[in-house]
């Protein structure tokens, strides 16, 4: 108990070593340690995220730092001491910031719109592997992709088609897709997994190399 009171009395600038940080942030965390780590995160997040944020960078960084602090405190038991604690914490914070930026990018996108969009050009573009493919290869690839589009429309449920198109073709983050579909990430991954199994079975029946096609998805 005496050690706990001593720990809570440390100044913000006294957290230097990994041991200092762990002792200060383990439950119950020292308020000074939290304030000190928050300053470290804000100082590192500004240059790390500045090229991705057009306006209100300070507020965005403040919000990310706050969310990151909670995640760091929840996961502090996973720190193995293989790097400086602040380096480990900063990686978590930057990852949190980039995830939030991806989410904001798709805030105004409705998955309902994907049902009506023509995805032919998007899927065809996935077939071009070389900078200058030979004409015969281009024709072959185009035919395969046309076949893939037909199979997707015939074999998959509406939910599977939306998931495949949103995540694989349009690149929308799974967390955003899961939220809009009213499900969670694990359930969404099962939807995508089941869709790929259906496609693989149909490709095999059609005499198409399933590995070649599924590698495009």
N, C-alpha and C positions, 0 to 999 in steps of 0.2 A: 504494500500500500504506500509506503514511504517513497519507493522508486516511482510510483505512478504520479505522486504529487511533484516530485522533482522533474519528471519528464514534462509535465504540463507547464512547468515554469520556464522552459527553454525559450530563448529569444528566436525570432524568425530567421535571423542570419546565422544561427548556430547549427542549422541542419546542413551538413556537408557530406558526411559519409553515408554509405548504404545503411549502416546500422542506425545512424541518427534518424534517417527517414523512416525506416521500418518501426523503430521504437516510438516515433512520434505519430505515426499514422495508424498503427494497429489499434483495434478497438479497446478502450474508447480513445478516439483520436485527439491529439492536441490541437486546439484551435490555431495556435501559432504555426504549427506544421502545415495545417491546411492552407492558411494564408500564404505561407512561404511557397508551397507547391503551386498554388494558384498563380502567383507572380511568375514563377518559372514557366508555367504553361503558357500564360499570356505572352510573355517575352518571346517564346519560341514559336507560338502559333502565328503571330503576325507576319513574319517573313515567310513562313511555310505556306500560308493560305492567301497571301496578298494577291498573287497573280490569278487566283480563281474567283476573287470577290470584287465586284465592281463598285459597290457602295456599302456604307455602314459596316466597314471592316471591324472597327473597334467593338461594336455591339455584337457582331457575329462571333468574334473571338471570345468575348466575355461569356456568351451563351455556351459555346463549345467547351470552354475551360470548365464551366460549372458542371456540364454533363459528364465531362471526362473525369473530373474529381470523384464523382459518385461511382463511375465505373472502376476507377483505380482503387478506391477504398474497398469496393466489393471483390476485387480480384487481387488484392495485395498479397494474399496467401500463395499466389502462383509465381511471385517473383523469386527467381532462383539465384540472383546475385551474379549472373554471367556478364552483366554490364553495369554501368552506373545506374542507380535507381532513376535518376532524372531522365536518362536516355530512354529507359524502358517506359517510363510514364509519358514521355513526349511522343513515343511511337503510338501509344494508345490514343493520345489526344489528337494527333494528326489524322489517324485512321477515323476517329469519330468525326472530325471536321469534314473530311472528304466524303464520308457516308452521308452526312447531313446535306452537303452540297449536291450530291447526286439525287437525294430525296427532293430537295427544293426544285431541281431542274424539271422534275416530272409532276410537280404539284398541280399543274393545270391540265395534265393529260388524263383523259378518260379512256379506260380500256374499251368502253363501248364504241369509241371511234374506230378501234382496230377492226371491228367486225365489218365495217363498211369501206375500209381503205383497200385499194388495190395493192397487194404486196408482191406482184409479179416482178417488178423491177428490183425490189430489195432482194428477193430470193435469187433471181438470176445473177445479180452482182456477186453473190456468194460463190458462184461457180468458177470465177476467174482467179486462178491461182498464180499464173505467170503474168509478167508485165506485158509480154507480147506473145500470147498463145497462138499456135498454128491454127489456120482456118478450120481444118478437120476436127481439131480438138475443141475449138469453140462450138462447133455444131453439135458434137457429141455431148459436151457439158450442158449446152442449152436444152437438148432433148432430155437429158437426165433430170434437170431441174424442173422442166415442164411435167415430167412424170412424178417427181416428188410433190409438186403442188397438187396434182390430181389426187394422189394417194392421201395427202394430208386432209384434203377436203372430204374424201370419201370415208376415211378410217377413223378420224378423231372426233371426239365429242366437241361441242362448242367450247366448253371450258378448257379442254386440252389444246384446241386450236388457238385460243386466246393466250394461254400460257406460253406455248411454243413461239408464237409470233411476238409477244411482248418481251419475253426474256431473251430468246435466242436471236430473233431477227432484228427487233427494235432496240435491244440492249437496255430495256428498262430494269432497274434493280429489283431482285426478287422480293425485297421487303415492301416496295411500293406496289408490286403486282399482288402480293398476298393481302395487303391491306385493302386494296380496291375490290378484290374478289371475296373479301370477308372471311379469310382463312389465315393460317399461319404458315411460316416458311417450311416446316416439315411436311405439312399436308400439300403445299404447293410443289415441293420437290417430288412427292409421290405422283402427283398429276403429270409432271414432266417425264418422270421415269416410266410410268405406264404408257404414256404417249410414244415414247421412244421404242418400247417393246412392241407396240402395235405396228409401228412403222417398220421395224426390223422384220417382223413376221411377214408383212405384206411385200417388202422388198425381196425377201427370199422366194416367195411364191412367184414374183414377177421375174425371177432370174437376175436380179440386180444385186451387186455386192453391197450388203447392208453396212459393212464397216466404212466403205467409201462414202456412202450417202450420209450415214449418221455422223461421220467426222465433220461434215459440213454444218451440222446442227450443234 
